[in-house]
Amino acid sequence: MDYAKRCHRIANGYYNQGLEKAKIRDLTGAAECLKKSLHFHKYQTEARNLLGLIYYEMGETAESLVQWVISMNLQPEKNRAAVYLREIQEKPGRLDAESQNIKKYNQGLYHAQTGSDDLAVLLLGRVIEFNPHFVKAHLVLALLYMSHGDYTKAGKSLQKVLQIDKLHPKALWYMSIVKSHTGRAEVERRKMDTAFSHRKMQDDDVILPPTYKETTGWLTIINITAGLALGAAVIWFLVMPAMERQLNHRHNQEMTGVLEEMNQKNLELDALREQVSSMESERDTAVSNLQTMQENEEGVVRQYQRLVQIVKAYGAEDKKTVANVYADMDISLITDPDMVAVVAEITSFMGEEGYQVLADMGNEARDGQKLDEALDYYQKSLGIKGDNPQVIYDMALIYQGRDERDKANELFGQVIMDYPNTELANLAKAARGY
């Protein structure tokens, strides 16, 4: 078996494992398997599409868009990812609302990090209200509740996470801490002990003899009298001392048990304090890590939205839309290795033709007396290719016509200094009056 076939077989195996885990809502485990599948075969579009669905189910809209856009780039035809992207784009304002929700989430993280826990809880509550499946927001909210000792609310947040992802490792760990503070762990342990134990005979259980002999008359009276006397003697000489010893022994045992329990509780209290301290440190680290991961998420979502729009316009040869949208992009946020070729192709187009498309759009706006719009297009064109004296000169003429002499003279001067032996330099000199 050659190397490629072996990689494909391994990738299919991991995909099948991820699919089985997804069916039982082990989303974290499924995501790990699907990532391994893509590691061995990045063209496994079914695995990539399923990974996008898992991210979407966990509230990670940006990550899901990344996977689906990559999937469409690798397999443009007969790809289920096109349906997912279309369903998101057809919902009016959905992506903008997602961006606003991410901004609130980032603000909540900032307030949690700076000690404003009440504001953090309020903002994260609104985030979850908009997106009840946002797992990361539930986890941060649970940590905030735990830090304030409100383990009941923390347990509710963690329960929602486990309803979405049954085996989420952090949620299970936090839930074990919550149960230890609410008594649920002890209740569950007792239930298990009861379920797997047999009932023991109690002190008040009575075993009836199979037969007994009935007596009557004087013999009965004599037996009763003798029994009473014997009973009194037994009580006085045997039972009373034995009971006193038993009471003393029981008292000593109870005192010993109480002292041992107090000692155990003190040990548990010390352990819990250490655990709380460790948990608070973990919370701070988790919040910091989450903020670091999420602080640019809003910008990433918007850039991938624009990239999707550019890819569609580029395919339709709508050069104006490609140039206009590209000018507003921050391509440094597109870091996925699989998208490098797409971005490089579009960047090459912009360097060869796109800058002039923007300049032409500026000319059209200028001819229509939309001067602010024209200046915007000119500025975008220069942002892509700054070495364009005609655009600089045209901008200067607009500022001169609006009687903004300082800006106009600055641009005329730039043409004169940077392009001294050109016709535009002579025209700029004439416009400046020398």
N, C-alpha and C positions, 0 to 999 in steps of 0.2 A: 504494500500500500504506500503510495507516494505521500509527500508531506502535505500537499493541499487537501487531498481526500481525508487524511487523518485529522487535519484541522477542522474540516467541515463536519466530520462525524462528532468530534468533541464539542463543537459549537452547537450541533443539534441536540446532543445529550444535555448540555447546560440549559438550552432553550426549553426542552421538555421538563426538566426539573423546575425551572422558573415558572412554567405554565401550571404545573401541579401545585406549587406553593401559592401561586396567585389564586387558584381555585379555592383554597382553604383560608384565604385572606392573610397569608404570611407575606405581606407586601415587601417588607425589608429583605427577607430571605430571597424572595422572587427577584427583586432588583439586583441583588448580588449575583445570582445565577445568570441573569440576562446580561449583566456587564461582562461576566466571564465569557459568555457566548459571543458577544461582540468583539471581545479581545482576540478570539481565535478566528472570527470571520465577520468583518465589519459590514459586509454586504447582506447580512442576515436581517432583512427588513422586517420580518415578522417579529423577531426579538426586539428590534429597535422600536417598532410601533407599540408592542406590549409594554416596553419600558416607559414609553411616553404616557401610556394610559395609567400605569402605576403612579408615576409622578403626578399626573393630573388628579388621581383619586386621593393622593396625600396632600393636595393643595399646592403642589409645586408647578404652577402654570408655566413659568419661564422654562424650567427644565423640560417639560413636556413639549413645548414649542421647539426647543433646540433639537430634540430627538426627531420630531416629525419633519422639520425643515431638512435635516440631514437625510432622512429617509427619502424625501421627495427628490433631493438632489442626486441620490444614488440610484433611485428607481422612479423616473418621472411618470411612467405609464403603469396603469392597473395597480395602484398603490392605495391601500386603505387610509394612509396618512392624509391624503388629499381630502377625504371626507371629514376627518377630525379638524383639519385646519379650516375648512369651509364652514363647518358648524360653529366654530369660535368666531370667525370673521363676520358671519351673518347675524350675530347677536349685536344689536346696536349698542355701542358704548361699553361692551363687555371688557375689552382689553384695557380701555382707559380706567374702568372701575377696578380692574385687577391691579393696575399701576398705583391707583390711589390707595388701595388696600395694603399693598406692599409698603407704601410710604408710611401708613399708620403703624404697620408692624415694626418698621425700623424706628419710628418715634417711640413706640412702646419699649423696644430694646434699649434705646438711649435713656429713657426715664428709669428703667430698671437698673441700668448700670450706674446711674448718678444718684440712686437712692430714693427717687420719687416713685415708690412702689404703687401708691394709689392711682397716680396717673397712668402708670404702666398697665395696671389691671384694667382700668377703664378703656384704654386704647385697644388692648388685646381682646377684651370682650367684644368690642365693635368689629375687630378683624374677624373673630370667630363667627359673629352674627352674620357677616357677609359671606364668609367661606367656612362653613362648619367642619370641613374636612382638612383644614390647615393644621397638620399634625405638629409642626414646629411651634405654632402659636399656642396650641394646647399644652405642650410640654413646658414652655416658658411660664405660662400662666400657673401650671401646677407647681413649678418651683417657687414662684412668688407666694402662693398659698402656703406651701410647706415652710417657707422661711418665716412666716407669721404664725405658724402653729395651727392653721386652719386646714387640718388634714381631711376633713369631710369634703370640702370644696375641691381640694387637690385630688382626692379619690374620684370625684365626678369627672374632672377634666381628664384624668388618666383612663377612666373607664371609656370615655368617648374615643380616645386614641386607640385603645385595645379593640373597640368595635370596628375601627377602620383597619387597623393592622394588629392582628391578634397576638403576634409574637414580637412586637417591637421591643428590642432589648432594653432601651432606656426606660420606656414606660413600665415594663415589668419590674425593673430595679426600683424605680420610684414608688411603684405600687406596693412592693414588699416593705418599704420604709413606712408608707402610709398605714398599712395593715398592722405593723408592729406598734404604732402609736394609737390606733383606734381599737385594738383588741381583736380585730378580725383574724389575725394570724393564729391566736390562741384558740378562738372558736373553731376555726377550720381544723386545727390539730386535734382538738377533742372529738370533733365529728369523725375524723379518720380513725382515732383510737377506738371509738365506740363501734364503728362499722366493722372493724376487724378484730373484735374481742368477744369472748364468751362470758355470759353472766355467771358471777360467782354466788355461792350460797351466802345469804345474809344472816346476821345474828338472831333475828326474830323469826326465821323460817322454822317450821315445826314439822317433824316427821312423825306421822301417826303410826302406831304399831298396828299390825294386821289384825290382832285380836286382843281382847281384854276380858278380865274375869269380873263379874258383878257380884258384890256381896251385900247382905242386908242384916238388920237386927243388931243385937248386942255386939256381934263381931265387928260390925261397921263402926259402932261407937268406940269400942276399944281401939280399933285400928286408927280412928281419927285422933283419939286422945294421945295414943302413943306417937302418932305421926307429929302431932303438935309439939309434944315434949321433945321429941327427937329433933324436930325442925328448930325449936327455940335453942336447943343445945348447939346444934350445928351453926346456927346464926351467931350465937354468942362466942363460941370457941373457934370456929373456923371461918365463917363468912365475914364477920366484922373485921378481924385482923386482915383477912385477905383483901376485903374491899378498901380498907385504909391503905394497905400497901399499893393496891391497884390505883387508888386515887392519887397517892403521892407519885407513883410512877408515871401516871398519865399527866399530872401537873408538870413533872420534870420534862417529860417528852414535849408537852405543849410549849413550855418555856424554851426548850432547846430548838423546837421548830420555828418559834417566833424569832429567836435570835438568828437562826440560819436564814430565815426568810428576809429579815431586815438586812443581813449582810449581803444576801443575794440581790436584793433590791438596790442596795447601794452600789454593788458592782454593775448591775444593769444600768443604773442611772449614770454612772461614770462612762460606761460604754456608749449610752445614748448621747451623752454630751459630746463625746469624741465623734460619734457618728453625725450628729447635727453640725459640728464644726467642719467635718469633712464634707458633709452635704452642702453647706454654705459655700465652701471653697469650690466644690464641684459646680455649684450653681453659678458662681461668679465666672468660672472658667467657661462653662457652657454658654452663658449669656454673651461673654466676650467673643467666643468662637462663632456663635450664631450671628452676632452683629457683623463680624468681619466677613462672614460668608454672604450676608444679606444686604450689606450697605450699598452695593452697586447693582442689586438685583433689578431695581426699577429701571435703571438705565439699560441693563442687558435686555430686559423684556422689550423695551421700546426699540432698541437697535435690531432685534430679531424681527419685530413687526415690520420695520422699514425694509429689512433685507428680503422678507417675503414679498413685500410690495414691489421692490426693485426687480426681483427674479421674475415675477409675473409680467411686469411692464417690459422687461428686457426680452422676454420670450415673444411678446406682442409687438416688438420693435417700437415701443412708445418711448422715444429717446428723451422727450421733454420731461416725462415723469421720472425716468431713471436719473437724469441729471439733477432735477430739483430735489428729489428725495435723498439722493446720495450726498448732496451738499450739506444736508442737515444731519448726516450720520456721524457717529464716532466709531470708526472701524476698529479702533484699538480694543473695543469691548467684545468684538467677535473673535474669540480665542479658540474655538473648536477646530482641531486640526483638519477635520473633514470639510470645513467650510472655507479653508484658505484658498483653494483653487477658484471657488466661486467669487470670493471677494477680490482676488487678484485679477480675474478676467474683467470684472466691472471697473476696477481701478484703472486698468489698462485702457478701457474704453473711454473713461472720463479724461485721462491724460491725452488721448488722441483726438476725441471728438466732443466729449461732454462739456468741456470748458467753453467751447465755441457755441454749443447749443444754449448754454446759459447766457452767454453774451447776446446771442440773437433774441432770446426771450426778453432781455433787458432793452434791446432796441425796439422791439414791438411795444413794450410797455411805455417807453419814452415817446414813441410816435403817437401813442394813445393818451398822452399827457398824464400817465400814471407814474409820476416821477419817483415817489418813494419805492414803488414796486420795482422800477427800473434800477434804482440804486442798489436794492437788495439783490437782484439777479447779477448785476455787475460785481458786487462784492463776493458773491458765491463763486463766480467765474474766476476772480483773482485768487480766491482761496484754493482753487484747484491748480491754477497755473498763474503765478504772479507775474510772469514775464510776458505781458500783453499790453503794449503802450496804447493801442487803440481804445481798449476798455478804460484805461486810466484817463485818457484824454476825454472820452465821452462823459465820464463821471465829473470831471472838472467843468465841462460845459454846463452840466445840469446845475452844479453848485453856483456857477457864475450867473446863470439865468435866475436863480433864486436869491441872488445878491448875498450869497455866503462867500465873501471874497477870500477869507482866510483859508477855508478848505479848498476853494478853487485854485488859489495861487500855490498852495502846497502841492496839489496834484500836477498843475502845469510845471512847477519846478522839478517834480520827479521825472516827468517826461523829458524836460530839457537836460537834466543832469545825467539820466541813465541812458538816453537815446539821442545823443547830441547831433549826429549827422543824419538825421531823418527828416522827412517832410513834416511829421507830426511835431518834432521839436521846433521847427520854424513856425508852425501854426500856433504852438503854445507860447512862443515868444511874442507873437503878434497879439495874442489874446491878453497877455500880461502887459503889453504896451511898451516893449523894447525889442 
